[in-house]
C-alpha cells in the first residue's frame, strides 16, 4: 500500500482532532474547577510531534491504516523512538503490508542495533517475504544477541522459522552459513548440526541430513535432538540412520528416545523389533506407564491375550491416580481392550461391567464410553443390545444416529434403517456416509437402483476421493448391468484402498466377465488381509471359485 497523506486530508483530520480535543478539554475543565491541577513531568516529545502521533492514531481508528502508518513512521524517524517504530511495524503487519513492515523494522534496527526485539521482527518479516538471502545478517545477529543459556533453544527453533519459505535449498544454505561458528562450539554443536540436518531434510537432501545427524551425535552422544533427526530419517527408509539411533539409545538415562524408536518401528511394521524394545523399556523403567500401554496394545493386536491383559492391567494400575487428558484417553484405550479380551472368552457381561467403570465426568467421556460399549457389542455380533443402547442415546446426535442405522441393517430392520439415515441427512445435509450407506444398501438388495445410484453420486460430491463410495458406485453400476463402468470404478477403489469388501466386489465383476484368473488373484490378496471378512466369505461361498 502507498503511504501518502494529502494536504487536504491532513487539514480535515486536524479539524476533526481539534474538535475532539476541545470537547475533552471542556469536560475536564469543568471537573477541575474545584480541584487543584497537579504538576506533571513534561514529555520529551514536542507538542507538534505529539499532535502528529495522535493524528496517526486517529487515522487508524477511522479505517485509514496507510495514512496512520505514514504519520507514525515519520514520527519514529524524527524522534528515533523505538516504541514508535514497534507501533509502526504492528500497524503495517495488521494492514498486511509486508513492504511497510520491512521499512519500519529496518528503521527500528538502525536506531537500536542491539535490540533483540527489533532484530527478531526484521528477521521474521524477511522470512515471511521470502527474502531468504537478506535474512542472513539478522539471523547471525539474532544468534549473537541470544544469551548463552538460551542459544541452543534458539538454534533448535530455526528450522520452524524457515519452514514456509519456497526455496528450501537456499534457506538451508543460509542457515548453515549463519550457524558455522556454532557447529564448532561444543556447547552448541549438537543442536546446530540438528538444525542444519532438519533444513537439509526440508530440501529432501537426506544424504546431507544423515551426515548432519552423524555430526550432531559425534558432538554429543547423549543429545536427543540429533537422534530424533536420525529417527525421522529412519522413518523415511534411510537404513544408515538406524545405527545412529541405537548408538544414542545406549547413552540415554530416560525412556523417551526409546519410546520414539518403538513408534517408528511400529510405523515400519517391524513388530517383533518393537516388542523387543518395549520389553527392554518395561524392564529398565518399570514405572513408565506408556510403555506398558503400547506393549499391551501390540500384544493385543498379535493375539497374545494373556500377555496383553497383564501389560494393560499394569498400565491401569500405574495410571489410576493420574488426572490428565492423555492419561484419560490411555485408560479408555486400555480398558476397552481388556473388555475385548474378556469378550473373546465369552464373558460379555464382565466386559460390559469393565467398560461401565470408564470415566464419565463430562459429555465427551460419556459419549466415548457409550461408543466403546457399542463397538464391543458389534464386534461380538450382539446387534440388538447395541441397537437398544443407541436408541436410548442418539437423540439429535447424527453420528450416533448413523451407528444406530447400521445396526438396524444388521437386524434386517430396513425401514428403520432408511428412516434413521434420512433423519441424518436432514440434520446434516453433507453427511456423505449416510447417502452412501442408504445407496449401497439399496443396491446390494437390488432395490430402487436408479435412486441408489443418485444417492451414491451425491455422496461422492461431498467426498470425491473416498474409495468406499467409489466402490458403492461400482457396485450399483454392476447391479444395473453396466459391467464396464462397474469395473472401472471398482479398479480405482481397490487401487486406492486394498480393502476385503472392495476386493469381493471387484472379484465378482471380473468373474462375471469370465476373467477368472484375475478374480482369483484379487480374492487371494483379500484373504491374506482379512480371511474372516463376512462379505468376502459370502461371495466365495456363493461363487465357489477354486482358490
N, C-alpha and C positions, 0 to 999 in steps of 0.2 A: 504494500500500500504506500501511497505518497504522503509524506509528512509536511504539508504546507498549510498555511493559515492566511487567508486573505485579510487585507486591512479592514474591509467592511465587516467581515465576520468577527475579527478581533474587537472592533468598536462595539458591535452589537452585544458581544459577550461581556464587555466591560460594563455596559449599561445595565445588563441583567445582574451581574455580580454586585455592582454598586447598589442596585435596588434591594437585593437580598441582604447586603451588609447593613444598609440603613434600617431595614426592618429589625435586624438583630440588635443593632445599637440602640434603637428606640426602646425595645423591650428591656435590655439590660440597663439602660439609663434610668428607666423608671424604677427598677428593682434596687438601684444603688442610691436612691435619694436619701435613704435612712441608714446607709452603710458606708463606712469609710473604705475607699479603694486601697487595697494593699499594694505595696510597692513590689514589682516583679523584675526579674532579670531580663534585660533586652536580648532578643535573638541575634545571632551573628548574621542572619540574613537581613538584607536591606528591605525596606518597605516595598520597593518596586519588585524585588525578587520574590518576596512572599506573595505579592499580588499575582505574579506570573504563575507561581505554583498552584495557588488557589484557582486561578483561571483554568489551568490544565486539568485539575481535578473536576471542575465544573463541566468541562468538555466531556470528560469520561462519563459523568452522571447523565449527561444529555445524549449519550449514544454516539459521541464523536471521538472514537479512540485515536484516529490519526492526528487530529488537532491536539488532543490531550497529550499524546506521546511526544509530539514535536515540542510543545512547551516544556514538558518535564525534562526531556533530554537536553534541551537548550539550557535549562536551569542547572542541570547536573554539570554540564560542561563549564558554565560560568562560575559555579561555586566549588567545583571539584568535590562535591558531596557524595559519598559512597551510597548513602541511603536513597538519594535521588536517582542514582544510576540503577540501583536494585529495583526501585519502583518503575523506572522506565523499561527495564528488562521484563518485569512482570506484566506490564501493560501490553507490550509487544507480543509476548507469548500468548496472553489471553486473546489477543486480536488475531492470532495465528500468522503473525508477520515474522517469519524467520529472519529476514534481512534486517528488520528493525531491531530484533532481539540481539542479533550478532553485532550490530553497530553499537548498541548500548553496552553490551558485555565487553567489547574491545575497549571502549572508553573507560569502563569501570576498572579493568585490569591495568590500564595505563596509569590511572590515578592511584590505584592501590596494588602495586605489583606483588606484594606478599600476602594478599588477602585470598585465603583458600576458597571462600565462598564465591568471590568474583571469578577466580580461575576455574572453579568447578562448573559454574554456569557457562563460561566460554567453551569449555571442553564439551559439555553436553549439547550445546547448540550446534557446534561444528559437526559433531557426530550425527545429530538429527538431520542436518542439512546435507549429509553425505560428503562433507568436505574433509575426507579422511586424512589426506596429506597435511592439511593445515592443523590437524589435531595433534600432531607430533609434539610441538613445542609446549602447549598447555598440558599434555599428558606427562611429559617429562617434569614440568614444574609441579604438577599435582603429586607426583611421586616424591619429589624432593621436599615439598612442603608438608607432607604427611608426617606426623610424629612417628618415631621409630617403633613404638608399641603398636601403632595402627597400620603400619606399612604393609605387612603381609596380608592383612584382611583386605586392604585397599587393592592390592595386586590381584587377589582372588576374584574381585568383582569386575575386573576389566573386561573379560570375555562377555559378560552380560551387557555391559555398556555398548559394546560394538556389535551386538547380536543382530541388529536390523540393517546394518549397512549393506549396500548392494555388492560392492567389490570385496569379497571375503579375503582374497589373497592379498590385496593391498592393505587391508586392515591388519592381517596377520603380520605382514612385513613391518608396518608402522609400530605395532605393539612390541614385536621382538626388538626393534631398534631402540624403543624407549626403555625396555627392560634390560638392555645389555649390561649395565653396571650391576644390576641386582641378580643376574644369572651367575655372577662370580662371587657374590657375597653369601657366606654360609648361612647367615640369618634369614635370607630371603630366597635363596636359590631354588629350594623345593617348590615354593608357591609360584615363583617366577616361571620356572620351567613348565609347571602345570598350566599356567595361564597361556603360555606360548603354545603348548600342546592343544589346548581347547580351541585356540584361534585357528590352528592348523586343521583341526578336526572339522571346524566350521567351514573350511575350504575343501573338505573331503580329501585332504592330504594325510592319509592315515600313516604313511611311512614317516613323515615328519612328526606327526603326533606321537607315534610309538617311540621315536628317538627322544622326544621331549619327556615322555613318561619315564624312560630309562634314565635320563639325566637327572630328573627330579628325585627318583628313588635313590640314585647314587649319591645325591647331595645330602639326603636324609632318609635312611632306610626305615625310620619309624613314622614318617609322614604319611598321612592318609590320602591327601589330595592327589598326588601322582598315582597312587594305587587305584583310586576311583577312576582316574582317567584311563588307566590300563584296563579296568573292568569294562568301561564303556567301549573300548576298542575290542575287547574280548566278545562283547555282545554283538559287535559288527563282524564277527567271524575272523578276527585277526589273531591267528593261532599264537604268534610270537608274544602276545600280550599276557597270556596266562602265567608263564613262568615269573613275570614281574609281580603279578598278584600274589602268587604263592610265596614268593620271596618276602613280600611285605607282610603277609599274614604271620610269618614266623616271628616278627618283631612286635606284634600287637599285644597290648595288655588288656584290651576290651574286645567284646564280640561284634562290634558294629560292622567292621570291614568284612568279617567272615559271613555275617548275615547278608550283606550286599552281594558277596560272592555266591552264596546259595541262590539268591533271586536270579542272578544271571544264569546259573547252571539250570535252574528250572525253566527259564525262558528258552534255553537251548535244548530243552527236553533231555538233559543228562541227569535223569532222576536218581540213578544209583550214586553218582558223584555227589549230588545234593544231599542224599541220605547220609553218606559218609561224613560230610561236613557238619550236618546237623547233629549227628551222634557225637562228634568231637566237641561241638559247641555246648551241648547239654551236659557233656561230661566235665568240661573245663569251667563252664559258667552255669551251674545247675539252677541258679536263681533267675536266669534270663528267660522271662516268661514267653516272649515272642518266639524263641527258638522251639519251645515245646509246641506252640500252636502250629507253626509251619511244619514241624516234623509230624505231628499228629495228622495234619491235613494231607501231607504226602502219603503217609501210611494208609489213610482212609481211601485215597484215590487208587492206591495199589492193591486194595483189598486185604490189607493186613489188619483185620478188625481188632484183634486183641491188643496189638501194639498201639494202634490208633487210639483205642479207648484209654489206655494207660497214659499216653502222651497228652491227650486232650484233657483228661482229668487233672493231670499235673498243672497244665496251663490254668484251668479254672481255679485250682487251689492257690496258685501264685497270684492270680489277678483278682480274687474275690473282693479284696478290700481297696482296690484301686478305683477311683471315681473320675474317669475322663472319657471323652468321646471315643478315642481309639480303642480303649480297653472295652468299652461297652459293645463296640462292633465285634471285637475279638471274642468276647464272651458269647455273643449271639451266634457267631460262626461255630465256636467250639460246641456249644450246647445243641445246636441244630444237627451237627454231625454226630454227636453222641446219641441223639434221638434217632437218627437214621440207623446207627449201629444196633440200637435196641429193636427197631422195626425189622431189621434183617433177621433177627432172631424170633420174629413173630410177636414181639412184646409191644404192640401198638399202643395199648393203654399207658404203659410205663413211659413210652416215648412221648406221648402227648402230655403226660404229667411233667416230664422234664422240661418241655417247651413252655409249659404254663409258669415255670419259675423264671422265665426271661424277664428282664426289666420292662415295666410298662408305666414309667413315670410321666410320659407325655404322649401326645397323639402319634408321633412318629414311631416311638417304641411300641406302642400298642398295635399299630399297623404292621410293623415288622414282625411282631410275634404272631399275629394272625396269618400273615403270608407264609411264615415258616411252618406253621401247623398245616395250612392248606397244601403246601408243597409236599410235606411228609405224607399226607393222606393221598395225594395224587400219585406219588411215586409207588405207593402200595395199593393202588387201584381201589382206594376207598372213596369212590366218587360221591356217594350220597352224603356221608358226613361232611366232606369238603364243601359240597354244594350248600348244605344247610348252614355251615359256618359263614359262608359268604352271603347267603340270603339275609342273614341277620345283621350284616355289617356293611353291605355295599352302599346303600342309600344313593347319594349322588356322586360317589367316587367312581369315575369312569374306568379306572384300571381294575378295581375290584369287580365292577360290573362285567367287564370284559372276561376276567377269570371265571366268573360265575357262568357266563355264556359258554365258555369252553367246556366246563363241567356238565352243563345241560346237554351239550352234544354227546359227551361220553355216556350220559344216561338215556340217550335217544329221545330227549325231550326237545324236539326240533323246533316246535312252535315257541317254547320258552327261550331257546337259544336265539331265534330270529328277533323276538321281541326285545330281548336284552341288548343285542347288538345294534338294533335300530335306536334304542334309547341312548346308547353310547354315541352313535353318530349325531343324534340330536344335541346332546350335551357338548360334544367335541367334534364338530364337522370335519376336522382334519385328522381324525384318528384312523390312520391308514390300516392298522391291523384289524379294525372292526370291518371295514369294507372288504379286505382280503379274506378274512375268516368266513364271512357270510357268502361271498362269491365262490370261494373254494368249496365250502360245504355243499352248496347247491350243485356245483359242477361235479363233485365227487359222487353225488347221488343221481346225476343225470336229470336234474330238475331245473326248469326255467333257465336254460343255458344262455340265452341272449342277455337276460338280466344279470346272470352270474358274471358274464364277460364284462358288462358295463361297470359292475361293482369293482372288479379287479383292475380294470383300466383306471378307474377313479383312484384306487389305492396307489397305483403306480404314479399318478400325477403328484402325490404327496411324497412318495419315496421311490424315485425312478431307478435307484441303484440297488434296491433290496432284492437279493436273489430268490427269497422265498415267494415274493409277489410275482416275480418273473416266472417262477416255477408254476404258480397258480394259473397264470395266463397261458402257459404252455399246456397245462392240463385241461383247461376249458376248451382250448383250440382242438385238442385231441378228442374230447367228448363231442365237439361239433363236427368232427370228421376232417379237420384241416391238419392232416398229419405233417405236412411240410412246414407249416408255420409252427406247429407244436414242437417239432424237432429243433427248429432254430431257437426258440425261447428256452427250451429245456437244456440245450447245449450251453447256452450263455449262462443260465442259472448254475449249472453244475461246474462250469469253469470258474465262476465267481465263488462258489461255496461247495466243497465236497461233503454234501450232507446226504445221509442214507435215504431220506424220503425223496429228495430230488433224484437221487440215483435210481430209486424204484420206478419213478415216473419215466425218466429218460430211457431206462432199460425196456420198459413196456412198449414205448413208442418204437424203439429200434426193433423189438421183437415183432411188432405188428408190421413193420416194413421189411421183415424177413432178413434183417441184418443181425442175425442171431449171435455171431461171434462177438460183435461189438457190444451187444446187450449183456452177454455173459461176462465180458471184461468189466463193464460198469458195475454189475451186481457183485462180482468178486471183490472189487475195491470197496464197495459199500459194506460187505460182510466183514472185511478186515477192520473197518471203522466202528461198526455197531452191529454185531451179529444178532442181537436180540430186538432190533427195531421192529415195531409192530407192522408198519406199512410195508417195509421190505419183506418181512416174513410172509405177510398175507399175499403179496404179489408173487413171491416164489412158489408158495403152495398152490396158488390158482393156476399159474402158467406152467409149473413143473418143468423148468429147464434142467438139463443135466450139467451141474457145475463141477 
